[in-house]
Amino acid sequence: MKPELQGAYGKKLMPVKSEKEAILRDKQQLVLEIRKAHQEWVAAQAHFEFAVEKDQVDYAIYALEAAEKRFEMLIKQAKKQGISLIDTDKLMEV
């Protein structure tokens, strides 16, 4: 399989037939990235809650801030593309 036909999650992607399909695929990929970033943010919050030692707390804060910034960045990108939370389920069905 050619690398350009493989998505970020290892799923085989179909070759793009039109510009409209390419835009749809990009939006779907962004939604998947947002969901993954949200999961990572929640995990970082949990890690922070259970951190005990100073080094653990420092690392947990760093990881939490990084996860939160990534999630916010992806949300801004989705807003620029006109993707709303309401549309995501319908977008992913296609």
ABEGO torsion letter per residue (X at the ends): XBAAABBAAGBBBBBBABAAAAAAAAAAAAAAAAAAAAAAAAAAAAAAAABABAAAAAAAAAAAAAAAAAAAAAAAAAAAAGBBAAAAAAAAAX
